[in-house]
């Protein structure tokens, strides 16, 4: 069950909201816990046990770490908790990839006679474990949100050990925090120290509930009306064999993906923040218009803030951050972004994407950032967009080979002139794969809307009108509010039509 589904919008959410406000306030966390477990089990009936195991284990670890810390210890328990969470992540997300990569390496070195089979093939054909955790291709199934709730649990026990927060003694309250459905499968990574007071004491106001609805509708519109439209064109472009790509089609594909991933991810964050607001929670922002950044350093202050701040606080600073020599700082950046890339997926392409961003951060820290800061804003912005878009090729491509070929097509090294058989004739691929076949008028509309929506122009214009209204310089303030409400209503109607009528609604976090 996804936020962008008719089942969630028109049945699950209204029922949960109704129950939430009908029961006694002391039972509201229980209602949210049961609703969250149902939400997760709807798509992961068997692998829900993984989430439950994480909840029980980390609740016990939290209490154990808290008690040990009061006695002046706790480091050993903390290490045990971190190892448990990382092993759970590795077992489900990376075991198949590590097994296959090791097999390929040993086979290429002639140390083994044939590549090893998938890990799942070694389980008994009729075993319950095999049926529970393996897909039809004998690969280990990836539990939804395992990357998010593993990092969330790790930050919880570390914060207790640091003394930033006390352990949660109530198992229901802790389980609700861990399983809270708005942030469970696609983030943001909500730290316990940021919401522990709200778990026990919160209130829902009319203004807050209305703001939650507005935020949810905005996120849903981002996902359905921009991200999905761009995704359709992007998928078509990336389905073309790399040798047949023309530069124009390659650039169209990566422009669409650049907008798709931002509006999909920020849309889900908006929906999560809005949903939480309806129940009285205030989540921290996860995106701050990253595409208007003027450097890669600035980009990572704005993109997926909950993840970048997690790596900063729990890895970069403990490694030494920028407190040592310049070489150690560069090393720390590369380590962090190597792991950041790996966190996104079990693929060498993700690793390269992470190291690519780490490299640019190190280059900017080495002095290029100071030089860049003195250049015109347009040049800095062009640099940022180009670097980010090239990086997204590695993020979107199925493997490194295709990524390199795709980049070659983007920059004209491969020009799509390869001959392709069409009936009895051989025709240059660039004459078959041309832009109008990949982009409809709706695609261009979504691209324009995406470019405008990825900047703070509209919020800034709205804020300016509101200030003028409050100062008595214009009478448009009330009209602006009414216009904004009507626009959201139109967005919701259009989104509802898409939800009902469209069969194309990808969930890109299955890869992560």
Secondary structure, 3 states (H helix, E strand, C coil): CCCCCHHHHHHHHHHHHHHHHHCCHHHHHHHHHHHHHHHHHHHCCCCHHHHHHHHHHHHHHHHHHHHHHHCCCCHHHHHHHHHHHHHHHHHHHHHHHHHHHHHHHHHHCCCCCCCCCCHHHHCCCCCHHHHHHECCCCCECCCCCHHHHHHHHHHHHHHHHHCCCCCCCCHHHHHHHHHCHHHCCCCCCCCHHHHHHHHHCCCCCHHHHHHHHHHHHHHHHHHHHHHHHHHHHHHHHHCCCHHHCCHHHHHHHHHHHHHHHHHHHHHHHHHHHHHHHHCCCCCCCCCCCHHHCCCHHHHHHHCCHHHHHHHHHHHHHHHCCCCCCHHHHHHHHHHHHHHHHHHHCCCHHHHHHHHHHHHHHHHHHHHHHHHHHCCCHHHHHHHHHHHHHHHHHHHHCCCHHHHHHHHHHHCCCCCCCCEEEECCEEEEHHHHCCHHHCCCHHHHHHHHHHHHHCCCHHHHHHHHHHHHHHCCCCCHHHHHHHHHHHHHHHHHHHHHHHHHHCCCCCCHHHCC
